[in-house]
């Protein structure tokens, strides 16, 4: 944003960063684990099931990305890049905290997948879902309680007085982040695991 003064270039660079990162991970995985590239014959029903599941994951990820980015594009087109830049300071901090919380709970995804494979553990899987929601609620609430009063002083200290936003905006942004972490986070974990 500082160099090109164009939010669309920023979005394009962000997208390229993700694509290039994935290409690098693919190259490293190919080098370290060449056995993964060997072809294996699968039953057509298994292939159809896998493709259906992969399609659902791809749609979920794309819609999540569009949902998280659409607001900035709309604000930018209606009000210009300055409000988006002001909001991005807060959103970046929120995103980092959210990423930390998500990483804490993403480690449970393989366990969920293992439980879903075995019929006798489906009830335990549902119980694990409720437990995960409960702990997400507690951990996220602890972060949010700290975030609301500290966000504006943090932005004032690191970015300056001119980059601060009002309390209602911070509260609204916090509610959106909270909803994503507590309500939809476990759902995404379960979608990926299944």
For each residue, the residues with C-beta under 8 A, 3 or more apart:
1: 4 5 6 7 10 81 85 88
2: 5
3:
4: 1 9 10
5: 1 2 81
6: 1 9 10 81
7: 1 10 11 72 73 76 81 84
8: 11 12
9: 4 6 12 13
10: 1 4 6 7 13 14
11: 7 8 14 15 69 72 73
12: 8 9 15 16
13: 9 10 16 17
14: 10 11 17 18
15: 11 12 18 19
16: 12 13 19 20
17: 13 14 20 21
18: 14 15 21 22
19: 15 16 22 23
20: 16 17 23 24
21: 17 18 24 25
22: 18 19 25 26
23: 19 20 26 27
24: 20 21 27 28
25: 21 22 28 29
26: 22 23 29 30
27: 23 24 30 31
28: 24 25 31 32
29: 25 26 32 33 36
30: 26 27 33 34 36 37
31: 27 28 34
32: 28 29
33: 29 30 36
34: 30 31 37 38
35: 38
36: 29 30 33
37: 30 34
38: 34 35
39:
40:
41:
42: 46 47 50
43: 46 47
44: 47 48
45: 48 49
46: 42 43 49 50
47: 42 43 44 50 51
48: 44 45 51 52
49: 45 46 52 53
50: 42 46 47 53 54
51: 47 48 54 55
52: 48 49 55 56
53: 49 50 56 57 194
54: 50 51 57 58
55: 51 52 58 59
56: 52 53 59 60 191
57: 53 54 60 61 191 192
58: 54 55 61 62
59: 55 56 62 63
60: 56 57 63 64 188 191
61: 57 58 64 65
62: 58 59 65 66
63: 59 60 66 67
64: 60 61 67 68 188
65: 61 62 68 69
66: 62 63 69 70
67: 63 64 70
68: 64 65 71
69: 11 65 66 72 73
70: 66 67 73 74
71: 68 74 75
72: 7 11 69 75 76 84 87 88
73: 7 11 69 70 76 77
74: 70 71 77 78
75: 71 72 78 79 83 84 87
76: 7 72 73 79 80 81 83 84
77: 73 74
78: 74 75
79: 75 76 82 83 84
80: 76 83 84
81: 1 5 6 7 76 84 85
82: 79 85 86
83: 75 76 79 80 86 87
84: 7 72 75 76 79 80 81 87 88
85: 1 81 82 88 89
86: 82 83 89 90 163 164 165
87: 72 75 83 84 90 91 165 169 173
88: 1 72 84 85 91 92
89: 85 86 92 93 155 159 163
90: 86 87 93 94 151 155 165 169 170 173
91: 87 88 94 95 173
92: 88 89 95 96
93: 89 90 96 97 147 151 154 155
94: 90 91 97 98 147 173 174 177
95: 91 92 98 99 177
96: 92 93 99 100
97: 93 94 100 101 143 147 177
98: 94 95 101 102 177 180 181
99: 95 96 102 103
100: 96 97 103 104
101: 97 98 104 105 136 139 140 143 181 185
102: 98 99 105 106 181 185
103: 99 100 106 107
104: 100 101 107 139
105: 101 102 108 132 135 136 185 186 189
106: 102 103 109 189
107: 103 104 110
108: 105 111 112 128 132 189
109: 106 112 113 189 192 193
110: 107 113 114 193
111: 108 114 115 128 193
112: 108 109 115 116 125 128 129 189 190 193 194
113: 109 110 116 117 193 194
114: 110 111 117 118 121
115: 111 112 118 121 122 124 125 128
116: 112 113 121 122 125 193 194
117: 113 114
118: 114 115 121 122
119: 122
120:
121: 114 115 116 118 124 125
122: 115 116 118 119 125 126
123: 126 127
124: 115 121 127 128
125: 112 115 116 121 122 128 129
126: 122 123 129 130
127: 123 124 130 131
128: 108 111 112 115 124 125 131 132
129: 112 125 126 132 133 186 190
130: 126 127 133 134
131: 127 128 134 135
132: 105 108 128 129 135 136 186 189
133: 129 130 136 137 182 186
134: 130 131 137 138
135: 105 131 132 138 139
136: 101 105 132 133 139 140 181 182 185 186
137: 133 134 140 141 182
138: 134 135 141 142
139: 101 104 135 136 142 143
140: 101 136 137 143 144 178 181 182
141: 137 138 144 145
142: 138 139 145 146
143: 97 101 139 140 146 147
144: 140 141 147 148 174 177 178
145: 141 142 148
146: 142 143 149 150
147: 93 94 97 143 144 150 151 174
148: 144 145 151 170 171 174
149: 146 153
150: 146 147 153 154
151: 90 93 147 148 154 155 170 174
152: 155 156 164 165 167 170
153: 149 150 156 157
154: 93 150 151 157 158
155: 89 90 93 151 152 158 159 163 164 165
156: 152 153 159 160 161 163 164
157: 153 154
158: 154 155
159: 89 155 156 163
160: 156 163
161: 156 164
162:
163: 86 89 155 156 159 160
164: 86 152 155 156 161
165: 86 87 90 152 155 169 170
166: 169 170
167: 152 170 171
168: 171 172
169: 87 90 165 166 172 173
170: 90 148 151 152 165 166 167 173 174
171: 148 167 168 174 175
172: 168 169 175 176
173: 87 90 91 94 169 170 176 177
174: 94 144 147 148 151 170 171 177 178
175: 171 172 178 179
176: 172 173 179 180
177: 94 95 97 98 144 173 174 180 181
178: 140 144 174 175 181 182
179: 175 176 182 183 184
180: 98 176 177 183 184 185
181: 98 101 102 136 140 177 178 184 185
182: 133 136 137 140 178 179 185
183: 179 180 186 187
184: 179 180 181 187 188
185: 101 102 105 136 180 181 182 188 189
186: 105 129 132 133 136 183 189 190
187: 183 184 190 191
188: 60 64 184 185 191 192
189: 105 106 108 109 112 132 185 186 192 193
190: 112 129 186 187 193 194
191: 56 57 60 187 188 194
192: 57 109 188 189
193: 109 110 111 112 113 116 189 190
194: 53 112 113 116 190 191
